Amino acid sequence: MNIKELLSSGANVSIVVTPADLKEFAVSLIQETLAMKPEEKPAEQYLSPDETATLLKVSKNTLWRWSKSGYLSPIKVGRKSVYKLSEINQIRQ
């Protein structure tokens, strides 16, 4: 019987633990934690103002107004503006 089985049984016992037992228990905890690790997010996608306007069925002037009001703000990449697809999808919902 290993430490994990003793813990799950709920038995009220005294035990002597060897370093090998502790290592085995630590490894099993690490493996369980890694198995529960959330999946990595997919990489963010960015759309140009033209693509964003088309997707949202609004004009580029509306995108400009939304940017000024903080409703949907673009990100500057060099001299160009792009919009996060995740933010666009939030608006579409």
VENRA-V827884 format. One record per residue. N is the residue number from 1. PHI is phi in radians with two decimals (none if undefined). NEAR is the number of other C-alpha atoms within 10 Angstrom. Layout:
n->N phi->PHI near->NEAR
n->N phi->PHI near->NEAR
//
This chain:
n->1 phi->none near->5
n->2 phi->-1.80 near->11
n->3 phi->-1.05 near->14
n->4 phi->-1.08 near->13
n->5 phi->-1.16 near->10
n->6 phi->-1.11 near->13
n->7 phi->-1.11 near->10
n->8 phi->-1.26 near->8
n->9 phi->-1.33 near->9
n->10 phi->1.30 near->8
n->11 phi->-1.19 near->9
n->12 phi->-1.72 near->8
n->13 phi->-2.34 near->6
n->14 phi->-1.73 near->6
n->15 phi->-2.31 near->8
n->16 phi->-1.88 near->5
n->17 phi->-1.96 near->10
n->18 phi->-1.60 near->9
n->19 phi->-1.00 near->8
n->20 phi->-1.14 near->9
n->21 phi->-1.12 near->14
n->22 phi->-1.09 near->13
n->23 phi->-1.11 near->11
n->24 phi->-1.04 near->14
n->25 phi->-1.15 near->15
n->26 phi->-1.10 near->12
n->27 phi->-1.09 near->12
n->28 phi->-1.16 near->13
n->29 phi->-1.13 near->13
n->30 phi->-1.10 near->11
n->31 phi->-1.11 near->12
n->32 phi->-1.11 near->11
n->33 phi->-1.12 near->10
n->34 phi->-1.14 near->10
n->35 phi->-1.19 near->10
n->36 phi->-1.54 near->9
n->37 phi->-1.02 near->9
n->38 phi->-1.12 near->7
n->39 phi->-1.15 near->7
n->40 phi->-1.21 near->6
n->41 phi->-1.25 near->6
n->42 phi->-1.19 near->6
n->43 phi->-1.09 near->6
n->44 phi->-1.17 near->8
n->45 phi->-1.89 near->10
n->46 phi->-2.19 near->18
n->47 phi->-2.10 near->16
n->48 phi->-1.26 near->15
n->49 phi->-1.02 near->18
n->50 phi->-1.10 near->13
n->51 phi->-1.13 near->14
n->52 phi->-1.13 near->20
n->53 phi->-1.07 near->17
n->54 phi->-1.12 near->12
n->55 phi->-1.11 near->13
n->56 phi->-1.53 near->13
n->57 phi->1.01 near->10
n->58 phi->-2.31 near->12
n->59 phi->-1.51 near->13
n->60 phi->-1.17 near->15
n->61 phi->-1.11 near->10
n->62 phi->-1.13 near->13
n->63 phi->-1.05 near->21
n->64 phi->-1.11 near->15
n->65 phi->-1.11 near->13
n->66 phi->-1.09 near->14
n->67 phi->-1.12 near->13
n->68 phi->-1.15 near->11
n->69 phi->-1.51 near->10
n->70 phi->1.51 near->10
n->71 phi->-1.21 near->11
n->72 phi->-2.57 near->18
n->73 phi->-1.77 near->18
n->74 phi->-1.40 near->20
n->75 phi->-1.93 near->13
n->76 phi->-1.51 near->10
n->77 phi->-2.10 near->8
n->78 phi->1.18 near->6
n->79 phi->-1.73 near->7
n->80 phi->-1.77 near->10
n->81 phi->-1.80 near->14
n->82 phi->-2.36 near->19
n->83 phi->-2.06 near->20
n->84 phi->-1.28 near->17
n->85 phi->-1.10 near->15
n->86 phi->-1.10 near->12
n->87 phi->-1.22 near->14
n->88 phi->-1.12 near->17
n->89 phi->-1.14 near->11
n->90 phi->-1.13 near->8
n->91 phi->-1.21 near->11
n->92 phi->-1.22 near->9
n->93 phi->-1.36 near->5
//
